[in-house]
Amino acid sequence: MAIELSEQEIIRRKKLDDFNNLGVNAYPADLYDVNATTKEIHEQFPLDNSLFQEVSVAGRIMNQRIMGAVSFYELQDAVGRIQIYVKRDDICPGEDKSMYNSVFKKLDIGDIIGVKGFVFITQKGEISIHVKEYTLLCKSIRPLPIVKEKNDKTYDAFTDPEQRYRQRYLDLIVNPQVKDTFIKRTQLVNTMRNYLNEKGYLEVETPILQPLYGGAAARPFKTHHNKLDMTLYLRIANELYLKKLIVGGFDGVYEFSKDFRNEGMDRFHNPEFTQMELYVAYKDYEWMMNLVEEMVETVAYALHGTTKIQVGENIIDFKRPWKRYTMYEAIEHFTGVDISSMSEEEMVVFAKKVGVEVDNTMGKGKLIDEIFGETCEAQLIQPTFIYDYPIETSPLTKKHRSKPGLTERFEAVCNGKEICNAYSELNDPIDQRRRFEEQLELGKRGDTESMVLDEDFLRALEFGMPPTAGLGIGIDRLAMIMTNSPSIQDVLFFPQMRPEKKNTPPEQQ
């Protein structure tokens, strides 16, 4: 199939042919030795101008001004930009200047080059590299978007969200500030990992392809293993496997896991997401609340040097202690109504009154959860623990030690969204089987997110699991908050996108 090329793409491919005819390899395989970054030069040269007198830098051309025998270019590497000064007589010594016109003057914005020379300050006071030698490292045959600025206005910026998410590589080139979001995300994960390692917990790996999906209420992705001739599921959570390791004798295990849920997509949900799950023996949910506070406070300090972080229009403070409400207390606080003693029928009436869409698949616990989500969650801006959840919505959680019908579960809510879920883990195998069977009944009523019964997990519990506290914390949601990003797609390098129409098979269009 013929490729439609723009005028600029045709011109660039013609230049590539010219380079090949001149014997210039536009994609050399040789090692190019870089001995400095643009950031190092900008930070260190003003302090000691004897430095970088034999400097070697590589990067992408982002701007060019060609003026006869002298040219200025702006070179961008992974950490910044620097001006380079090129004089024809320096890079083409002798009388033959044809290579300057045939090669160097034909370089384009977007081409990747290596330059060697010395650093100096121009008459206008700009730190620059005086180039003595250059190497073409990669010819760009597709033009970059050219951002223009005039009268304090920016034109042709690469800002369309769909284009940015779909072509993240281009977004990172022309909007280099985007890198900071992903650097902070990595710092976030590393800080959490260091925090957990220092406490002596073991990082582990568990299966992504699972014969049964479990550990959460969600719809799975399904696939087929040809050799074994069996259905497998992409995990929706790794909880049950990690708890099997607690049964096996580990006191504390955690995993940064990619999980998958075949559900809706919006600015808070991606079908592939990252969470950290932690399980610690001989602890309970109150102990885990304290750990979450301390760990997230540590993350805030590591990323920002303070517990106070700008998120949209709000300043969110992660300093301990966080506010705490039971789920019933939160509903009463925000609605003025105590629903703790309502029957299911009374709760249906109240749910409809506050805007919850009710159907016959909902039990009492689901109604309470939906009422909370409708009336409370969006109003919880500062980090807040909501605890003591209904037993019907918490099938893997230990019953509350003193409150019938409730469980020892909490969620941390921040900026109006849940960022973690945790509980005192249910370790009674008889009760766990009963809970699974209740989930099966909900499935028969049409609840597509009800859990399946996992016999191997039940068998593990029958051997005995010590009292355990468990935690799942959404890395993407936490990264959104810590980087002040309005969409989950802003903190994922390559978020899931609808297919581009030009690449979609006709039967799918």
N, C-alpha and C positions, 0 to 999 in steps of 0.2 A: 504494500500500500504506500503510495507516494505521501511524503511528509510536506505539508504546507509550511513554507518558510516566509518570515517577514523580510522586509528589505534589509534590515539590520543584520538578520541572521545570514542572509545571502552574502552580504559584504564581509562578515566575519569569516565565513567559510572560504571565501575567496582569499582573504589574508592568510588563512591556514594553508591553503594550497601554495601561495607564494612562499611562505616559510619553508614548506617541504621542498619546493623547487630550489631554494637557496641552501638546502642542507641543514636548516635550523630545526631541531627536534622540539616540537611544541609540548611534548609530554615526556621529558627525560626521566630515566629511571635512577639516575645517579643520586647519591646522598647529597643533600645540601646542608652544610654545617652552619647553624644559626648560633651566635654567641651572645645575643642580647634581645630583649623585647622592647617594644615601644614604651611600655610603662616604666621599665628600668631606666631607659634613657631620659625620659621626662622627669623622673624623680631624682636621679643621681647626678646628671650632668650639670644642673645649676649649682650643685654643691662643690663640684670638682671638675672644671672644664678640661682637665688633662685626661679624663676617662674617655672611652669609646673612640679612640683614634684609629683603631683597626676593627671596625664594627662590621658584623655580618647579620643582616635582618632579612626576613622573608615575609611576604604578605600579599594582599590583594589590592590592586589599584582601585581607588575609590573616587579619585578626582584627577584631572590633568589640565595643565596649561602649557601648550607648546608654543614657543616664541623663537622660531628660527633655530639658531644653534644652541639655545638654552631652553630647558623645560623644567617645570615644577610638577611633581606628582604627590598625591596623598596616598600613603601606604597603610593598610589596616591589617594588623595581625590579631591573634586571639585576645589580646588585652588592651588594645588601643590603636591610635593612629599617629603617624608622624609624616612630616613633609620631607620629600627627597628632592635634591637639586641635581640636575643632570646637565652637564656641559658636553657638547658633541666632541670637542677636542680631547676630553678626558677618556671617554669610552671608545673612541675611534682614533687612537694616536696615529700619526703619520698622515700621508696625503690622501689616502682612500677613505672618503667619508660616506661611501655608498651604503654601508651596512647600517649607519645611523638612520638614513632615510628609508631604507628598505625594511628594516626590522624595528628599531626602537621607536621611530615615529609612528609605526603602525600598531603599537600596543594599544589595547582598549581598556576602558573601565571594566573591571571584573577579572582581568588577567592576573595571574599570580606570578610574581617575580621574586628573585633573590637579589639583594644589592649589597655591595661591599664598599666601604669608604670610611669617612671620618665625620664626626658630629661637630657642628658649629652653630652659631647663632647668627641669623640673617640681620641685615640692617633694620628690618622691621621688628626685630626682637623675637623671631620664631626659631625654636630649636629644630634643626634640620640635619639630614644626612647628605653630605657632599659625595655623590656616587663616583667611584673610580672603576667599578666593574659591575655588570649585571648579568643575570641568567634568567631566561624565560623558563618558568617551571610548569606552567599550565595555561593554555590558551582557552579563554572563555568564548564559546560560540553562540551563546545566548545573552543578550544585553540585560544588565540589571536595571531595575526602575531607577530613574534619575530624580532625586528629590531636589526641587528648586526652592530657593528662598528669596523673596522679593518684598520689600516694604514691610518687613516683620511678619510676612505670611509665608506659609509652607505650601508648596504645590506638588502634586504627583507623589505624595508620600505613600508608602506601602502600608496602609492601615486597615484595609478591608479584613474583618476578622476571619471570614471563611478562607480567603486567599492565604492569610498568615498561617492559619492552622494547617491548611492543606499543603503549603509549601514552607514548612518550618525552616528548612535550610536557607531559603531566601530571606525569611523574616530575620534570622540570626545575622545574616550578612548586612542587610540594610538598616536594621534596627538593633544594633549591638547591645543596647541597654537591656534587651530581652534576656540576654545571657545571665544577668544578675539574678533573675527569678529562679533559674535552674541551678545556679551556683548555690543559692540559699536553700533550695530544696535538698541538694546533696548535703549541705552543712546540717540541715535539720535531721536527716536520716543518720548521719555520722554521730551527731550529738546524742541522739537517742540510743544508738548502738553502744557508744562509749559508756553512757550512763548505766545501761543494763549489764554490760560486761563488768564494769567496776563493782556491781552488786553480786557478781559471781554467777549470773544466769547464762545458760548455754544457747548460742544461736544454732538452729537446726534447719533442716529442709524436709518437707513432707510432700506427698504426691500432688501434682496438679491434675492429672487424669485419674479420676476416681470411679470405682464401680457403683458407688452410691454417693449422691451429693447430700451434704448435711452440714450442721453447725450454724445454719442461719435459715431465715424464712425468705426464700427467693426462688425465681425460676432459673433453671440452669441451661447452659449450652450443651448439646448432646452430639456425640460423634460415635464412630464405629471402629473397633479394632479388627482388622481383617484376619490376622493370624489366629487370634483367640476367638474370633466370631462372637464378639460381645459388645454390648453398648457401654460406652464410658461417658463420663460427664466432666466438663471443666469445673474445677472446684468453685463453690460459692463461698466457702470459708475453709479454714484448716483446723478448726477447733477440735474436732473429734480425734484427729490424728495426734495433735499435741497432747490431749488429755490421756491418750494411750501411752505416751512417753512418761507422763506422771505416774500412771499405773506401773510402768516398767521400772520406776525407781529414781527418776530425775527429780530434783527438788524445784528447779526453775528452768523453763525452756521458753524461747521466743523465736519468732520467724517474721521477717519482712516478706510478705507474700503477694504475688499477683493473683487476684481473684477475679471471677467472671460471673456476671449476672445478666441473663437474657431479658432485660426489662427496658423501660423507657430511658431516653437520653434528654438531658437538659443541662443547664449551667452548673448543676451540682452533681450530676450523675454521668458516668461513662461506663460502658459495658465491661471494660477492663480497668481495674483500679488496684491500688496498692494499700494494704493495711499491715499493721504490725500487731501480731497476737502474742500475748504473754500469759503463761500459767505458772503459778508459784504455789507449792504445797504448803499446807499448814497455815494458810492465810485466809482472810475473808474480804467481803466487798468494802468494808470500812477501811481496812488497811490499804486496799487498792486505790480508794479515793485519794488517800494521802500520797501514794506513789505518783498518781497521775498529776496532781497539783505540782509536786516537786519536779517531775520530769519536764512538763511543759514550761514551767517557769525557767528551768535550766536552758531549754531550747530558745526561749525568748531572749535571754541574756546572751547566749552564744551568737545569735543572728543579729541582734540589735543593740546589745550592751545595756538594755533596759527592759523592764517588764511591760512598759507602756508602748503600744503599737497602734499606728494609724491604720484603720480598716474602713475604707469608704469615708463616711462622714463622722465616724466614731473613733474615739481613743479607747482601746481595749486594754485593760490592765490584768496581766496574768499573775500578779503577786499573790502569794498565798496569805490567808485562806480564801477559797472561793465560796460564794453563796450556795446554800443547800436548801432544797425543798423536796418533800415527798411529792409524788405525782398528784395525789389528792390535794395537798397543800397548794401546789402551783395552780391547779384548776380553780380552787376557791379564791386564791389571791387575785387571779386575773379575771374571773367571772363573777365573784361574789357569791357563788353557789357551792355548797358542800354536796358532792355527789357520792360520798363514801358509803352511804346507807341506802342508795337508790336500788330498786329492782331493775332487772334488765328492761322491762317494759317502760319504766320511768326514764331510764337512761336513753332509750331510743327517742322518746319525745324530746328530751333535753338536747340530744345530739342534733336532731333536725332543727331545733330552735337556734343553735349556734352555727348552723351552716354545714354540718357534716352530711355527706351523702350516705344514706344507710341502705343496706341490703340484707337479705336473709342469711348470708354467709357469716355475718358478724356475730360473734359471741359477746359476752359482757366485757371481757378483757379488751377485745378489739375496739369496742365502742369507747372505752376509757382512753385508749391510746389515741384514737382519732380525735376525740374531744380535746385532749391535751395538744395534739398537733395543730388543731384549728384555732385554739384560743390562747395558747401559751408560747409555743416554740419561737415564733417570729419576734416575740417581745423580749426574749432572753439574749441580750447583746453582750453583757459581761459574762465571763465564764461562770457557769452555774451547774451544779450537780442536781439532777432529778433522780430520785431513788424510790425504791419500794414499788415495783411494777406489778401489774396483775399477773396471776399465775397462768392465765390462758395464753398470754403473749410471750411467755418466758419458759418454754418447754425444757430447757437445759439448765435451769436455775434452781437452786435450793429454796425450799419454802421458807418464808420468813419465820424466824425463831419465836416471834410473839404476835404477829398480825395475820390472822387467818385470811386466806384468799390472795395474799401478796407474796412476793418473792424478794430475795436479797439481791436486787439488781439496780444498777444505776447507769445513767447516760450523762456525759458532759455535753452541755449545749453552749455554743458560743456564736455570736453574730447571727443568731436565729437559726442555727443548724447544729445537728448532732455531730460531734467530732469523735466520740468514743462510746463504747458499750462494754459493760463489765458486770460480773456477778460472783457471788459465792456459788461455786459450781455444784450442781446436783451430783452426788456420789452414791445415792441410794438406788441400786439397780432395779428394785421392785417398783419404786416410784417412777424411775426413768422410763421403764417399759409402759407404765400406765399413761405417762405424758405422751409418749410416742403414739400410743393407741388413740388418745384423744385428738392428736394431730391428724391421724388417718380419718377420723370421723369428720373433722373440719374439711379435709380434702373431699370427702364424699358430698359435703354440702356445697362444694364449688370453690373453696378457697385454694387458688392455684399456688399460693406461697406456703402452704402447710408443709411440715417436715415429713420425711419418710422414716420408716422404722429401720434402724441399722443394727442387725443382730450381732455383728462382730464387735461393735462398740459396747453393746449391752454385755456381751461375754467378757470384755475387758473389765467393765465395772464390777462384774460378779467376782472377779479375782480380788477386787478391793482397790479403790482409789482414795488416798488420804484427803481430808478437807483441803480444798484448793480454791484460790482466787484466780479468775481469768479476766483478760482484758483484750479488746480489739479496738485499735485506734486508727482512724482513717488518715493516711498520710497525705492524700490529695487534698482533703478538706482542710487539714491543719496547714498544709503548704499554702493554700489559698489565703488563709488568714495571716500567716506569717509574712507573706509577700504582698499583701494588699491587692490580691487578684480577684476580679469580680466573677470569673468563670473557671470551672475546673479545666477547661481547655487551655487556659493560660499557664497551667502548671504541669501539663503533659506535653512532652516534646511532639508526640504524634497521636493526637486524639482521634478517636473513631469518627469518620466522616461518611456522609452519603457518597456513593460513587459519582465521579464526574460523568456527565452524560456522554461525552465523547468516548469514554472508556467503558461504557455500560453495554453489555450484549443487548441486541435488539429485543429479545424476549423479556428483558427486565425493564425496558424503558416504558 
